[in-house]
């Protein structure tokens, strides 16, 4: 979230030192860059996908407390993983519908949803952003194969 905040506030993918999400000590979301700035280590897709959640929370914080509190920004951040996992579950549903049947798609999508959202410790070790990327890659490959294009 710190990298998304840096992107919204400065237009740069960096972790700002005055950020409420700035890492404390050596553990955190950022690493020291060559120019001395703290930069995110999450890669590009995650901060980009988190930006709308940060903007919504930031906007509500501006209305509520003039931007001094970070309560709604923190609350908006909690919606990121379930929304990304739900998008991945929807894509898994579409993949299985195309390959098998509606009944199989419902069963697989429900199992996928339980494994990725409702039972978080059963994950296969992938972050939700990576999980969405893998499912998007599978979806793209399936549709490219159906179209007969490379």
C-alpha positions in Angstrom: 0.0 0.0 0.0 2.9 2.3 0.7 4.0 2.1 -3.0 0.5 2.9 -4.2 0.4 5.9 -1.8 3.7 7.1 -3.2 2.3 6.8 -6.8 -0.8 8.7 -6.0 0.9 11.5 -4.1 4.0 12.0 -6.3 3.5 10.1 -9.5 6.5 7.9 -8.7 6.5 4.3 -7.5 8.2 5.0 -4.2 7.6 4.7 -0.5 7.4 8.1 1.2 9.2 8.6 4.5 6.1 10.3 6.0 3.8 7.5 4.9 1.7 5.8 7.5 2.5 2.6 5.5 6.3 3.2 5.5 8.3 0.3 6.6 9.7 0.3 10.1 13.3 -0.9 10.3 14.4 -3.5 7.8 11.0 -5.2 7.5 8.5 -3.6 5.2 7.4 -2.9 1.7 10.3 -0.8 0.5 14.1 -1.1 -0.2 16.7 1.6 -0.6 17.2 2.6 -4.2 20.4 3.9 -5.9 19.2 7.5 -5.6 18.5 7.1 -1.9 14.7 6.9 -2.2 12.8 4.1 -0.7 11.2 2.1 -3.5 8.6 -0.6 -3.5 9.6 -4.2 -3.9 6.1 -5.4 -4.9 6.7 -4.9 -8.6 4.5 -2.8 -10.9 1.2 -4.7 -11.1 0.4 -4.7 -7.4 0.8 -1.0 -6.8 -1.2 -0.2 -10.0 -4.0 -2.5 -8.9 -4.0 -1.1 -5.3 -4.1 2.5 -6.5 -7.9 2.7 -6.9 -8.4 1.3 -3.4 -6.0 3.8 -2.0 -7.6 6.7 -3.9 -11.1 5.7 -2.6 -9.9 5.5 1.0 -7.9 8.7 0.6 -10.9 10.5 -0.7 -13.1 9.4 2.2 -10.3 10.4 4.6 -10.2 13.9 3.0 -14.0 14.3 3.6 -13.9 12.8 7.1 -10.9 14.4 8.7 -9.2 16.6 6.2 -6.8 13.9 5.3 -5.1 13.7 8.7 -6.4 10.2 9.5 -5.7 7.0 7.6 -8.6 5.0 8.8 -10.4 4.7 5.5 -7.2 4.2 3.6 -6.5 1.2 5.8 -10.0 -0.1 5.4 -9.9 0.2 1.6 -6.7 -1.7 1.6 -8.5 -4.7 3.2 -10.8 -5.0 0.2 -7.9 -5.5 -2.2 -7.1 -9.2 -1.7 -10.8 -10.3 -1.8 -11.5 -8.3 -4.9 -8.5 -9.7 -6.7 -9.2 -13.2 -5.6 -12.9 -12.8 -6.7 -11.7 -11.7 -10.2 -9.4 -14.7 -10.4 -12.3 -17.0 -9.3 -14.5 -15.4 -12.0 -11.9 -16.1 -14.6 -11.5 -19.7 -13.4 -15.2 -20.1 -13.8 -15.1 -18.9 -17.4 -12.1 -21.2 -18.2 -14.0 -24.2 -16.8 -17.2 -23.3 -18.6 -15.3 -23.2 -21.8 -13.6 -26.5 -21.2 -16.3 -28.6 -19.5 -19.7 -27.5 -18.4 -21.6 -25.1 -16.3 -22.0 -27.6 -13.4 -18.2 -28.3 -13.3 -17.5 -24.6 -13.5 -19.7 -23.8 -10.5 -18.1 -26.6 -8.5 -14.5 -25.6 -9.4 -15.1 -21.9 -8.9 -16.7 -22.5 -5.4 -13.7 -24.7 -4.4 -11.3 -22.1 -5.8 -13.1 -19.4 -3.8 -13.0 -21.3 -0.6 -9.3 -22.0 -1.0 -8.4 -18.5 -1.9 -10.7 -16.3 0.2 -12.6 -18.1 2.9 -9.7 -20.3 4.1 -6.7 -18.1 3.7 -4.1 -20.5 5.2 -4.9 -23.1 2.5 -3.3 -20.9 -0.3 -0.8 -22.6 -2.5 1.8 -20.0 -1.5 0.9 -17.4 -4.1 0.0 -13.8 -3.5 -3.4 -12.8 -5.0 -1.8 -10.5 -7.5 0.4 -13.3 -8.8 -2.6 -15.7 -8.7 -4.6 -13.3 -10.9 -1.7 -13.0 -13.3 -1.5 -16.8 -13.6 -5.2 -17.1 -14.2 -5.1 -14.2 -16.7 -2.2 -16.0 -18.5 -4.2 -19.2 -18.7 -7.3 -17.4 -19.9 -5.3 -15.6 -22.6 -3.6 -18.8 -23.7 -7.0 -20.6 -23.9 -8.6 -17.9 -26.0 -5.5 -17.6 -28.2 -5.6 -21.3 -28.8 -9.3 -21.3 -29.6 -8.7 -18.4 -32.1 -5.8 -20.3 -33.7 -3.4 -17.4 -33.3 0.0 -17.5 -31.7 
